[in-house]
Amino acid sequence: MPVLVPAAAGLFKLKTIVQNSSAFEKRIKRRISARPHVFFAVCPPGLGGICEKEVSQVSQKAEELFSAHYKINDIKVRSGGIEFKTRLKTACLANILMGSSTRILMRLASFKADGFRRLEEQIKAIDWELYLPLQALPDIRVTTHKSRLYHSTAIADRISPIVHDRLFLKDASRRHDITDPAAITPQTLMVRGENNRFELSLDMSGTPLYKRGVKEKIVKAPLRETLAFAILTRLGLSEKDTLVDPMCGSGTFSLEGAMMQCALPPGALRSFAFETWPGFEEKSIAYARNKLMAAAGACMDTRPLPPISARDLDRTAIDHLKQTCTRHKAFQRICPVCDDFFNIKPPPVTNHQGVVVLNPPYGIRLDRNDDVTVLYKEIGHKLAADFKGWRAGIVCPGRKEFQALNLGLSTMPLFHGGLDLYTAIGVISR
């Protein structure tokens, strides 16, 4: 019999007396926690190599924090990201550690279906209660290509009631409390059909991973954190480098650089969709997160990391960045100042230990009458005159702007905001 117990703010929550909770726990351990599953780290175009290397690094860290049973196997480069096989706990750790991935998906099932009857049979065969929390009916997102079942809304409408029946009090052995539905963490189910084969995946991340849980306010068209991470990784940013971000905007380069230099994980300050899953091992992940945060804190306490110079002409952007820098100790060495890039003088550095990164205004961030090519030509002159010997990464909206820099740098193709970007990258030598 259900009983009412007091809840916060004078509300009541319905608590179900569970007779077989231990049996459910055993199912979770046997089917979810102790068994390897296939996962997919989605990454932006051009970042596959960096993402693949990060997956390998997660495997090493999982062995260090947990045991050899939690390493990653079968790492494969696929279209749109990196596929790998491991246990759920390691995939949770990957969400915290990876800076280049947009989201991480957990593969649930793969099957052929050329009609709705077959589709429904396969959906009913999935033990949804082992994967998702009670009453968490997922947002179902369907894409199809060359399949007899092609209508995305009709497919979602067939799947939704089946999942609903498994998650909404149909199983009295569930050990979860019934809470206010409005408080349930949103979940997303990805359904992809191609040539009559359907692949179902749960989005572990929830909010995209490029949202680090750091910024509260941003300026228009900010650079995504995944791209800034990739550029700084390609430049080999280390804790010894002096970082200058002279067109900082929302401070993406500065914030990412600060986290990288003290080894603060990209996802250390945010939450994830998997944290409400029945198979989520809260104590283990809390232990891992605390160890990682402690290591970052020790780095900041024992090593004199150089200040990060953040400059921008937008006073509002600088004020927002100053506010963001109060969120964590790692960001307190960022020095946001309202200033013009063309007026600044870089601090002295030796042995190519200076890194300068720019995301100049273009597109909607540029006034209609401004000539972006002329701007990039002037940026090139400034960098050649004052930043010779520095490692540089400059985001360019096209080849014309890249050529206007005239710095003899290499290109790093990126995709952002519907644009194919050319990032100029290398050592300024002229």
Phi, psi and chi 1 to 4 in degrees:
 res  aa     phi    psi   chi1   chi2   chi3   chi4
   1 MET       -  135.0  168.2 -179.8  -76.0      -
   2 PRO   -73.2  147.9   26.9  -33.5      -      -
   3 VAL  -126.8  150.7  -66.2      -      -      -
   4 LEU   -94.5  132.0  -70.3  175.1      -      -
   5 VAL  -125.7  148.2  -63.4      -      -      -
   6 PRO   -62.0  143.8  -21.3   32.2      -      -
   7 ALA  -125.4  174.5      -      -      -      -
   8 ALA   -63.4  155.8      -      -      -      -
   9 ALA    59.9   30.1      -      -      -      -
  10 GLY    74.1    8.8      -      -      -      -
  11 LEU   -90.6  170.8  -61.3  175.9      -      -
  12 PHE  -121.9  144.8  -71.0   93.4      -      -
  13 LYS  -120.9  146.7   66.6  177.9 -178.4  176.9
  14 LEU   -89.1  122.1 -173.3   64.0      -      -
  15 LYS  -112.3  123.4 -168.3  168.6 -175.5  178.5
  16 THR   -89.6  131.0  -56.5      -      -      -
  17 ILE   -77.1  120.2  -61.3  176.4      -      -
  18 VAL  -103.3  127.1  176.4      -      -      -
  19 GLN   -89.6  -30.9  -57.9  -64.0  -30.3      -
  20 ASN  -120.0   35.6  -59.2  -43.6      -      -
  21 SER   -62.2  -35.7   59.2      -      -      -
  22 SER   -64.5  -35.9   60.5      -      -      -
  23 ALA   -66.1  -38.9      -      -      -      -
  24 PHE   -66.1  -41.9 -177.4   73.2      -      -
  25 GLU   -59.5  -40.0  -65.8  -73.0   -6.7      -
  26 LYS   -65.6  -38.9  -71.2  178.0 -179.3  177.6
  27 ARG   -62.7  -42.7  -71.6  177.9   67.0 -156.5
  28 ILE   -59.9  -47.2  -70.8  -69.8      -      -
  29 LYS   -65.2  -44.6 -175.7  174.8 -178.8  178.9
  30 ARG   -70.1  -42.5 -176.2  174.8   65.2 -106.9
  31 ARG   -92.3  -28.3  -62.3  -78.0  -55.4  -80.2
  32 ILE  -113.9  -60.4  -53.9  -61.7      -      -
  33 SER   -70.1  -42.9  -56.2      -      -      -
  34 ALA   -89.7   -1.9      -      -      -      -
  35 ARG  -111.9  136.7  179.3 -177.2  -63.4 -176.9
  36 PRO   -70.4  146.4   23.2  -30.9      -      -
  37 HIS  -130.1  166.5  -55.3  -89.1      -      -
  38 VAL   -94.9  133.5  175.8      -      -      -
  39 PHE  -125.9  161.9  -62.0   89.5      -      -
  40 PHE  -139.1  117.6 -173.4   76.8      -      -
  41 ALA   -90.9  109.0      -      -      -      -
  42 VAL   -76.4  133.5  179.9      -      -      -
  43 CYS  -139.0  153.7   68.3      -      -      -
  44 PRO   -63.6  153.7  -20.6   32.6      -      -
  45 PRO   -54.6  136.1  -25.0   33.9      -      -
  46 GLY    93.6   -9.7      -      -      -      -
  47 LEU  -107.5   12.2  -56.2 -166.9      -      -
  48 GLY   -57.8  -43.4      -      -      -      -
  49 GLY   -64.4  -43.3      -      -      -      -
  50 ILE   -65.1  -42.6  -67.0  174.2      -      -
  51 CYS   -64.0  -41.2 -169.1      -      -      -
  52 GLU   -62.2  -42.5 -178.5 -176.2   14.6      -
  53 LYS   -64.3  -38.1 -175.9  176.1 -179.9 -179.4
  54 GLU   -64.2  -39.0  -80.2 -158.4  -80.7      -
  55 VAL   -60.3  -41.9  171.8      -      -      -
  56 SER   -63.4  -38.4  -63.3      -      -      -
  57 GLN   -67.8  -36.0  -68.7  170.2  -18.3      -
  58 VAL   -61.8  -41.4  170.6      -      -      -
  59 SER   -58.9  -44.2 -178.3      -      -      -
  60 GLN   -64.0  -41.0  -64.5  171.2    9.4      -
  61 LYS   -69.1  -35.7 -175.1   59.1   68.3  172.8
  62 ALA   -64.6  -40.9      -      -      -      -
  63 GLU   -63.1  -37.6  -70.6 -170.0   70.8      -
  64 GLU   -70.1  -42.5  175.5 -173.0  -35.5      -
  65 LEU   -84.1  -33.6  -69.3  171.1      -      -
  66 PHE  -111.1  -88.1  -53.6  137.1      -      -
  67 SER  -169.0  176.0   74.2      -      -      -
  68 ALA   -64.2  -20.0      -      -      -      -
  69 HIS   -66.2  -16.1  -64.5  -65.2      -      -
  70 TYR  -106.4   15.2  -67.7   91.2      -      -
  71 LYS   -71.3  167.5   66.9 -179.2 -179.2  179.4
  72 ILE   -99.8  137.6  -65.6  175.3      -      -
  73 ASN  -123.1  167.0  -62.1  -57.2      -      -
  74 ASP    52.3   50.2  -59.7  -26.9      -      -
  75 ILE   -74.3  124.0  -58.4  173.7      -      -
  76 LYS  -135.1  135.9  -61.1  174.7 -177.6  176.1
  77 VAL   -81.8  121.8  179.3      -      -      -
  78 ARG  -120.5  167.9  -57.8  -69.4 -166.5 -165.0
  79 SER   -62.7  120.9  175.6      -      -      -
  80 GLY    92.0   -2.7      -      -      -      -
  81 GLY   164.4 -160.1      -      -      -      -
  82 ILE  -121.5  125.9  -52.5  -60.3      -      -
  83 GLU   -96.9  141.5 -176.9 -179.0  -85.5      -
  84 PHE  -153.2  164.7   57.5   96.3      -      -
  85 LYS  -124.1  128.4 -167.4  171.9 -175.5  179.0
  86 THR  -168.2 -176.3 -169.1      -      -      -
  87 ARG   -85.7  160.9  -62.5 -171.1 -174.8 -172.7
  88 LEU   -57.9  -39.7  177.4   60.3      -      -
  89 LYS   -60.0  -39.5 -171.7  159.2   66.8  174.5
  90 THR   -69.2  -37.9  -57.0      -      -      -
  91 ALA   -65.2  -35.1      -      -      -      -
  92 CYS   -61.9  -43.2  -66.7      -      -      -
  93 LEU   -62.3  -36.3 -176.1   64.4      -      -
  94 ALA   -61.4  -37.0      -      -      -      -
  95 ASN   -61.0  -35.3  -82.6  -91.8      -      -
  96 ILE   -77.0  -35.8  -62.5  172.2      -      -
  97 LEU   -91.2  -27.7  -71.2  175.2      -      -
  98 MET   -85.0  130.6  -67.0 -175.9   65.3      -
  99 GLY  -100.4  -15.9      -      -      -      -
 100 SER  -100.6  -13.3   62.5      -      -      -
 101 SER   -85.5  144.3  178.7      -      -      -
 102 THR   -83.4  -37.5  -57.2      -      -      -
 103 ARG  -165.3  162.8   65.5 -178.3   71.5 -107.6
 104 ILE  -122.1  129.5  -62.3  178.6      -      -
 105 LEU  -107.2  144.1  -52.9  178.0      -      -
 106 MET  -105.7  119.7  179.9 -179.3 -175.8      -
 107 ARG   -71.0  128.6  -58.1  -62.8 -164.9 -154.4
 108 LEU  -100.5  -43.8  -64.3 -170.9      -      -
 109 ALA  -161.6  155.6      -      -      -      -
 110 SER  -142.0  126.4  179.0      -      -      -
 111 PHE  -156.9  162.9   53.8   82.7      -      -
 112 LYS   -95.6  139.2  -64.8 -156.2   71.6  172.5
 113 ALA  -153.8  117.2      -      -      -      -
 114 ASP  -108.9   11.8   55.9    5.1      -      -
 115 GLY  -157.7  163.8      -      -      -      -
 116 PHE   -67.2  -32.5  -75.9  118.4      -      -
 117 ARG   -62.2  -45.7 -178.9  176.7  178.1  179.2
 118 ARG   -65.4  -40.7  177.1   62.3  175.2  166.4
 119 LEU   -58.8  -47.6  175.1   70.9      -      -
 120 GLU   -64.6  -38.3  -68.9  173.6  -15.3      -
 121 GLU   -60.3  -42.5  -70.4  173.7  -11.1      -
 122 GLN   -69.8  -37.4  -66.8  -67.6  -29.5      -
 123 ILE   -66.5  -39.5  -61.3  -58.5      -      -
 124 LYS   -67.0  -24.4  -70.8  177.8 -178.9  177.2
 125 ALA   -76.7   -9.9      -      -      -      -
 126 ILE   -88.1  132.1  -62.4  172.7      -      -
 127 ASP   -82.1   79.4  -67.6  -34.8      -      -
 128 TRP   -60.1  -32.7  -65.9   99.5      -      -
 129 GLU   -67.0  -16.7   68.1  -85.1   12.3      -
 130 LEU   -82.7  -19.0  -58.7 -176.8      -      -
 131 TYR  -103.3  -37.3  -64.5   96.8      -      -
 132 LEU  -118.4  150.6  -69.5  170.3      -      -
 133 PRO   -71.1  158.3   24.5  -32.8      -      -
 134 LEU   -55.9  134.9 -168.4   66.4      -      -
 135 GLN    68.7    8.2  -64.8 -171.1  -10.7      -
 136 ALA   -89.2   68.7      -      -      -      -
 137 LEU   -63.7  118.0 -172.4   61.5      -      -
 138 PRO   -75.9  156.1   28.0  -34.9      -      -
 139 ASP   -75.5  116.3  174.3   22.0      -      -
 140 ILE   -95.6  118.8  -57.7  173.4      -      -
 141 ARG  -114.9  118.9  -57.9 -179.0 -175.3  179.6
 142 VAL  -115.4  133.6 -178.5      -      -      -
 143 THR  -131.0  140.4   58.6      -      -      -
 144 THR  -134.9  155.4   61.4      -      -      -
 145 HIS  -152.6  121.5  179.9   65.5      -      -
 146 LYS    55.2   46.7  -65.7 -177.7  178.9  179.4
 147 SER  -126.7  150.5  -67.2      -      -      -
 148 ARG   -65.0  -35.8  -69.9 -171.8   64.2 -174.9
 149 LEU   -89.7  105.7  -63.4  178.4      -      -
 150 TYR  -123.1  -14.2   62.1   87.8      -      -
 151 HIS   -83.5  108.1 -163.1  -69.9      -      -
 152 SER   -62.0  -40.5   58.1      -      -      -
 153 THR   -66.5  -41.3  -58.5      -      -      -
 154 ALA   -64.7  -38.5      -      -      -      -
 155 ILE   -64.9  -46.1  -66.7  170.8      -      -
 156 ALA   -61.8  -37.9      -      -      -      -
 157 ASP   -66.9  -27.7  -72.9  -15.6      -      -
 158 ARG   -79.0  -33.8  -63.7  -61.7 -177.5  103.3
 159 ILE   -77.0  -41.8  -64.9  173.7      -      -
 160 SER   -55.0  -50.2 -177.0      -      -      -
 161 PRO   -65.4  -29.2   20.2  -31.0      -      -
 162 ILE   -67.9  -45.4  -62.5  172.8      -      -
 163 VAL   -64.9  -40.4  179.5      -      -      -
 164 HIS   -56.5  -45.8  179.8  -78.0      -      -
 165 ASP   -63.0  -28.8  -74.6  -10.8      -      -
 166 ARG   -85.2  -21.1  -64.7  -67.5  -73.7  -93.5
 167 LEU  -108.6  -12.0  -62.6  178.1      -      -
 168 PHE  -110.1   74.0  -81.9   69.9      -      -
 169 LEU    64.6   19.3  -57.1  179.9      -      -
 170 LYS   -81.0  -19.4  -63.6  -62.3 -177.5 -178.7
 171 ASP  -115.9  108.5 -176.3   -2.7      -      -
 172 ALA   -70.7  -11.0      -      -      -      -
 173 SER   -84.7   -1.8   69.4      -      -      -
 174 ARG   -63.4  139.0  -68.7  -60.5  -59.1  -86.9
 175 ARG   -96.8    3.5   83.1 -137.9 -169.6  -55.9
 176 HIS   -86.5  145.7  -68.2  -75.9      -      -
 177 ASP   -72.5  151.0  -67.7  -14.6      -      -
 178 ILE   -90.0  122.0  -56.4  166.5      -      -
 179 THR  -118.8  179.8   59.0      -      -      -
 180 ASP   -62.5  121.2  178.3    5.1      -      -
 181 PRO   -56.4  -29.6  -25.2   34.2      -      -
 182 ALA   -66.4  -20.8      -      -      -      -
 183 ALA   -91.3   -3.5      -      -      -      -
 184 ILE   -73.9  132.7  -63.8  173.6      -      -
 185 THR   -62.7  127.9  -58.5      -      -      -
 186 PRO   -59.8  141.7  -21.5   32.5      -      -
 187 GLN  -126.1  151.0  -56.5  -72.9  -23.5      -
 188 THR  -127.5  130.3  -58.8      -      -      -
 189 LEU  -109.5  121.1  172.5   65.0      -      -
 190 MET   -95.0  127.0  -53.5  -74.9 -164.2      -
 191 VAL  -121.3  118.8 -179.7      -      -      -
 192 ARG  -122.2  121.4 -177.6  173.3 -179.6  -91.1
 193 GLY  -114.8  130.2      -      -      -      -
 194 GLU  -146.9  125.8 -175.2  168.7    2.5      -
 195 ASN    52.8   43.1  -64.6  -41.1      -      -
 196 ASN    69.1    8.2  -64.0  -35.0      -      -
 197 ARG  -105.9  129.0  174.3  161.5  -71.2  -80.8
 198 PHE  -110.7  138.7  -74.1   81.7      -      -
 199 GLU  -123.6  125.4 -170.4  170.4   59.8      -
 200 LEU  -110.0  133.3  -85.0   61.6      -      -
 201 SER  -139.9  144.0  -54.4      -      -      -
 202 LEU   -99.2  135.9  -79.2  176.7      -      -
 203 ASP   -80.0  109.9  177.9    7.7      -      -
 204 MET   -70.9  -31.4  -60.4 -174.4   68.1      -
 205 SER   -79.2  -38.4  -51.9      -      -      -
 206 GLY    79.8 -115.5      -      -      -      -
 207 THR   -56.8  135.6  -56.9      -      -      -
 208 PRO   -51.1  145.1  -27.0   34.3      -      -
 209 LEU   -66.8  -19.5  -66.7  178.7      -      -
 210 TYR   -70.8  -12.3   60.3   78.7      -      -
 211 LYS   -89.2  101.6  -65.4 -172.5  176.7 -177.8
 212 ARG   -79.7   -6.1  -48.5  -64.4 -159.5 -153.3
 213 GLY    78.3   23.4      -      -      -      -
 214 VAL  -108.6  -52.3  174.3      -      -      -
 215 LYS   -78.3  137.3  -63.5  177.0 -173.9  173.3
 216 GLU  -103.3  -31.9  -70.0 -176.4  -14.2      -
 217 LYS  -132.0  141.6  -61.9  177.6 -179.0  178.5
 218 ILE  -134.2  159.7   60.5  173.7      -      -
 219 VAL   -89.0  171.0  -63.0      -      -      -
 220 LYS   -67.7  145.2   60.9 -176.8  179.1 -179.1
 221 ALA    52.7   53.1      -      -      -      -
 222 PRO   -72.7  154.5   30.0  -35.5      -      -
 223 LEU   -70.8  135.2 -176.1   71.0      -      -
 224 ARG   -69.7  144.4  -77.5 -170.0  177.3  174.0
 225 GLU   -60.7  -34.3  -76.9   74.3    0.0      -
 226 THR   -60.7  -39.1   45.0      -      -      -
 227 LEU   -72.6  -41.3  -56.8 -173.9      -      -
 228 ALA   -62.7  -41.8      -      -      -      -
 229 PHE   -59.3  -44.2  176.6   89.1      -      -
 230 ALA   -64.3  -42.6      -      -      -      -
 231 ILE   -65.0  -45.1  -68.2  168.8      -      -
 232 LEU   -66.2  -33.3  -68.7  170.0      -      -
 233 THR   -66.4  -45.0  -62.2      -      -      -
 234 ARG   -62.0  -31.3  -80.7  -75.1  -57.9  -88.7
 235 LEU   -81.0   -5.4  -72.2  170.3      -      -
 236 GLY    67.6   37.5      -      -      -      -
 237 LEU   -56.3  128.6 -179.0   71.3      -      -
 238 SER  -123.5  173.1   74.4      -      -      -
 239 GLU   -69.2  -13.4   68.2  -85.6    6.3      -
 240 LYS   -88.8  -13.1  -63.5  179.6 -179.6  179.8
 241 ASP   -79.3  145.1  -71.4  -38.4      -      -
 242 THR   -90.7  121.9  -63.4      -      -      -
 243 LEU  -104.8  129.0  178.5   62.1      -      -
 244 VAL  -121.0  126.5  174.3      -      -      -
 245 ASP  -123.5   80.1 -178.3   10.2      -      -
 246 PRO   -84.6   -2.6   30.0  -32.8      -      -
 247 MET  -132.3   62.8  -66.3 -176.8  177.8      -
 248 CYS   -73.0  -26.5   65.4      -      -      -
 249 GLY    56.2 -121.7      -      -      -      -
 250 SER   -76.1   -5.7  -63.3      -      -      -
 251 GLY    88.1   23.7      -      -      -      -
 252 THR   -58.8  -48.8  -55.7      -      -      -
 253 PHE   -60.7  -44.2  -84.8  124.6      -      -
 254 SER   -63.4  -45.2  -64.4      -      -      -
 255 LEU   -66.8  -44.7  -64.2  166.1      -      -
 256 GLU   -63.2  -42.9  -73.2  -64.5  -58.8      -
 257 GLY   -62.4  -40.4      -      -      -      -
 258 ALA   -62.4  -41.9      -      -      -      -
 259 MET   -67.4  -41.9  -64.2  175.5   78.3      -
 260 MET   -64.8  -40.8  -68.0  172.3   69.1      -
 261 GLN   -70.0  -23.6  -73.3 -175.5  -46.8      -
 262 CYS  -110.4   12.1   68.2      -      -      -
 263 ALA    59.7   34.4      -      -      -      -
 264 LEU   -82.1  118.2 -178.8   65.5      -      -
 265 PRO   -58.5  143.2  -24.9   35.0      -      -
 266 PRO   -55.4  -33.3  -25.3   33.8      -      -
 267 GLY  -102.4   17.0      -      -      -      -
 268 ALA   -68.2  -24.2      -      -      -      -
 269 LEU  -109.7   19.9  -55.3  177.0      -      -
 270 ARG  -136.6  172.7   54.9  158.8  -74.0  168.7
 271 SER  -109.4  171.6   59.3      -      -      -
 272 PHE  -140.3  158.3  -54.9   92.1      -      -
 273 ALA   -63.6  -33.7      -      -      -      -
 274 PHE   -67.9  -13.5   63.8   72.9      -      -
 275 GLU   -68.1  -12.4  -68.9  175.0   -5.1      -
 276 THR  -107.3    3.3   60.0      -      -      -
 277 TRP   -72.0  146.6  -70.4    6.2      -      -
 278 PRO   -58.0  -32.6  -24.2   33.3      -      -
 279 GLY   -86.1    0.9      -      -      -      -
 280 PHE   -69.7  124.0  171.7   55.6      -      -
 281 GLU   -94.0   87.2  -61.8 -179.9   48.3      -
 282 GLU   -58.3  -45.3 -177.4  177.0    0.7      -
 283 LYS   -64.8  -39.8  -69.8 -176.9  179.0  179.1
 284 SER   -66.9  -43.2  -67.2      -      -      -
 285 ILE   -71.4  -35.9  -62.0  -56.1      -      -
 286 ALA   -62.7  -40.4      -      -      -      -
 287 TYR   -61.0  -46.9  163.8   79.5      -      -
 288 ALA   -64.2  -44.1      -      -      -      -
 289 ARG   -62.3  -42.7 -168.2 -168.9  -68.3 -100.9
 290 ASN   -64.1  -39.4  -70.3  -22.0      -      -
 291 LYS   -63.7  -42.0  -70.0  -80.3  -74.7 -174.4
 292 LEU   -67.3  -42.4  -66.1  166.7      -      -
 293 MET   -65.5  -38.5  -64.3  -76.2  -80.6      -
 294 ALA   -65.2  -38.6      -      -      -      -
 295 ALA   -64.9  -40.7      -      -      -      -
 296 ALA   -64.8  -40.9      -      -      -      -
 297 GLY   -63.9  -40.1      -      -      -      -
 298 ALA   -64.2  -36.8      -      -      -      -
 299 CYS   -61.9  -43.7  174.6      -      -      -
 300 MET   -69.6  -32.1  -71.4 -179.2  -81.6      -
 301 ASP   -80.0  -28.6  -67.8  -22.3      -      -
 302 THR  -104.6  -18.7   58.9      -      -      -
 303 ARG  -117.0  131.6  -58.0  176.9 -169.8  174.5
 304 PRO   -78.0   87.9   28.1  -32.0      -      -
 305 LEU   -73.1  139.7  -62.1  173.4      -      -
 306 PRO   -69.9  152.5   25.0  -33.2      -      -
 307 PRO   -66.3  154.7   23.0  -32.2      -      -
 308 ILE  -107.3  124.1  -65.2  173.7      -      -
 309 SER   -90.5  116.4  174.6      -      -      -
 310 ALA  -118.0  121.4      -      -      -      -
 311 ARG  -129.9  147.3  -58.2  -70.5 -174.2  -92.7
 312 ASP  -164.3  151.1 -157.5  -80.6      -      -
 313 LEU   -78.3  -17.3  -76.9  171.8      -      -
 314 ASP   -84.2  107.6 -172.5  -21.7      -      -
 315 ARG   -61.2  -38.1  168.3   63.8   65.2 -178.7
 316 THR   -63.3  -43.3  -59.6      -      -      -
 317 ALA   -60.4  -42.2      -      -      -      -
 318 ILE   -65.3  -40.8  -68.9  -63.4      -      -
 319 ASP   -63.8  -40.2  -71.0  -17.9      -      -
 320 HIS   -64.4  -41.1  -71.4  171.3      -      -
 321 LEU   -67.0  -39.4 -179.7   55.5      -      -
 322 LYS   -58.4  -41.1  -74.0 -179.7  178.3  179.1
 323 GLN   -65.9  -41.1 -176.2  177.2   -9.5      -
 324 THR   -63.2  -36.9  -59.7      -      -      -
 325 CYS   -66.2  -11.7  -70.3      -      -      -
 326 THR   -86.1   -4.4   64.4      -      -      -
 327 ARG   -73.8  -26.6  -59.3  -74.3  -53.9  -81.0
 328 HIS  -157.4  151.4 -167.8  -86.7      -      -
 329 LYS   -57.5  -32.0 -177.0  179.7  179.0 -179.7
 330 ALA   -60.8  -25.6      -      -      -      -
 331 PHE   -96.4   -3.0  -51.1  131.6      -      -
 332 GLN   -73.3  -14.0  -67.1  175.7    4.6      -
 333 ARG   -91.3    2.8   60.3 -167.9 -179.7   87.1
 334 ILE   -77.5  132.5  -61.5  174.3      -      -
 335 CYS  -114.6   89.5  -55.0      -      -      -
 336 PRO   -80.1  127.6   -7.6   25.8      -      -
 337 VAL  -138.2  138.2  175.0      -      -      -
 338 CYS   -79.3  110.4 -172.0      -      -      -
 339 ASP  -159.8  161.7 -160.5   -1.1      -      -
 340 ASP   -93.2  129.8 -171.6  -18.4      -      -
 341 PHE   -52.2  -38.3  161.8   63.9      -      -
 342 PHE   -75.1   -6.4  -64.9  100.1      -      -
 343 ASN  -102.3  -14.6  -67.8  -25.1      -      -
 344 ILE   -79.3  152.7   68.6  171.4      -      -
 345 LYS  -118.0  128.0  -68.0  -66.7 -177.9 -178.1
 346 PRO   -72.4  152.0   27.4  -34.2      -      -
 347 PRO   -68.3  153.5   24.6  -32.9      -      -
 348 PRO   -69.3  138.0   23.6  -32.9      -      -
 349 VAL  -136.3  161.8  -64.0      -      -      -
 350 THR  -129.2  157.9   57.5      -      -      -
 351 ASN    54.7   42.3  -60.6  -36.8      -      -
 352 HIS    56.3   33.6  -61.0  -56.2      -      -
 353 GLN   -94.4   21.6  -72.6 -174.7   -8.2      -
 354 GLY  -110.5  134.6      -      -      -      -
 355 VAL  -125.2  122.9  174.2      -      -      -
 356 VAL  -118.4  130.3   57.4      -      -      -
 357 VAL  -130.3  135.8  -78.6      -      -      -
 358 LEU  -135.0  137.7  -66.2   93.7      -      -
 359 ASN  -121.1   78.8 -178.8   28.5      -      -
 360 PRO   -62.4  158.3  -21.0   33.9      -      -
 361 PRO   -68.3  136.4   22.9  -31.7      -      -
 362 TYR  -155.9  167.5   55.4   85.3      -      -
 363 GLY    62.7 -129.7      -      -      -      -
 364 ILE   -72.1  -13.4   64.8  172.9      -      -
 365 ARG   -87.4   -0.4  -65.8 -171.3  -63.5  133.7
 366 LEU  -115.3  138.8 -163.1   66.6      -      -
 367 ASP   -61.6  147.8  -69.1  -23.1      -      -
 368 ARG   -59.7  -31.1 -173.3  174.6  -59.5  176.9
 369 ASN   -89.1   -4.5  -64.8  -33.8      -      -
 370 ASP   -77.6  143.6  -70.2  -21.2      -      -
 371 ASP   -98.4  107.0 -170.6  -32.3      -      -
 372 VAL   -67.1  -31.7   66.3      -      -      -
 373 THR   -65.8  -41.3  -53.8      -      -      -
 374 VAL   -63.1  -40.3  171.4      -      -      -
 375 LEU   -59.4  -44.9  172.2   62.9      -      -
 376 TYR   -67.8  -32.7  -86.8   80.2      -      -
 377 LYS   -64.6  -40.9 -174.7  175.3 -178.1  179.7
 378 GLU   -68.9  -36.8  -67.9  172.4   -9.6      -
 379 ILE   -61.7  -42.9  -70.1  171.4      -      -
 380 GLY   -60.2  -42.9      -      -      -      -
 381 HIS   -61.9  -43.8  -73.1  -40.3      -      -
 382 LYS   -64.0  -45.2  172.4   67.9  174.5  178.2
 383 LEU   -64.6  -41.8  -68.9  172.6      -      -
 384 ALA   -64.3  -35.6      -      -      -      -
 385 ALA   -77.3  -40.9      -      -      -      -
 386 ASP  -113.1  -15.3  -65.9  -18.5      -      -
 387 PHE  -121.1   27.3  -70.9   83.9      -      -
 388 LYS   -61.8  133.3 -173.9  174.6 -179.2  179.6
 389 GLY    90.5   -8.7      -      -      -      -
 390 TRP   -83.3  148.9  -75.7   57.3      -      -
 391 ARG   -81.6  134.4  -74.9  133.4   55.3 -149.3
 392 ALA  -130.2  146.0      -      -      -      -
 393 GLY  -134.3  115.3      -      -      -      -
 394 ILE  -123.5  121.2  -52.9  108.4      -      -
 395 VAL   -77.7  126.3  178.8      -      -      -
 396 CYS  -121.0  136.0  -51.9      -      -      -
 397 PRO   -73.4  -13.5   26.1  -34.1      -      -
 398 GLY  -167.6  175.4      -      -      -      -
 399 ARG   -64.6  -34.7 -178.9  172.5  -67.4  -83.5
 400 LYS   -61.0  -42.9 -175.8  170.8   61.1  174.0
 401 GLU   -70.3  -37.1  -70.0   76.2   22.6      -
 402 PHE   -60.6  -44.5  168.2   78.3      -      -
 403 GLN   -67.5  -32.1  -67.9  173.3  -20.8      -
 404 ALA   -65.4  -26.9      -      -      -      -
 405 LEU   -61.4  -40.4  -71.4  171.0      -      -
 406 ASN    54.6   47.7 -166.5   29.6      -      -
 407 LEU  -111.1    0.1  -67.8  173.2      -      -
 408 GLY    68.8   26.7      -      -      -      -
 409 LEU   -89.0  162.6  -57.5  178.1      -      -
 410 SER   -82.4  168.4  -58.4      -      -      -
 411 THR  -108.7  145.0   59.7      -      -      -
 412 MET  -127.1  101.0  176.6 -178.1  176.3      -
 413 PRO   -64.6  135.0  -17.2   30.7      -      -
 414 LEU  -138.3  160.6  -67.1  175.1      -      -
 415 PHE  -126.2  125.6 -177.1   80.8      -      -
 416 HIS  -153.4  129.6  176.3   57.1      -      -
 417 GLY    59.5   33.7      -      -      -      -
 418 GLY    81.6    5.7      -      -      -      -
 419 LEU  -114.7  141.7  -61.9  173.6      -      -
 420 ASP   -86.9  110.9  -70.1  -46.6      -      -
 421 LEU   -98.3  152.2  -54.9  178.7      -      -
 422 TYR  -114.6  110.4  -70.7   79.5      -      -
 423 THR   -93.4  120.9  -62.0      -      -      -
 424 ALA   -78.8  127.0      -      -      -      -
 425 ILE  -144.0  139.8 -160.2  159.8      -      -
 426 GLY   145.1 -164.4      -      -      -      -
 427 VAL   -98.7  130.5  177.4      -      -      -
 428 ILE   -76.0  112.7  -60.2  171.5      -      -
 429 SER  -117.5  -10.1   55.6      -      -      -
 430 ARG   -98.8      -   77.1  171.4 -177.3   86.1
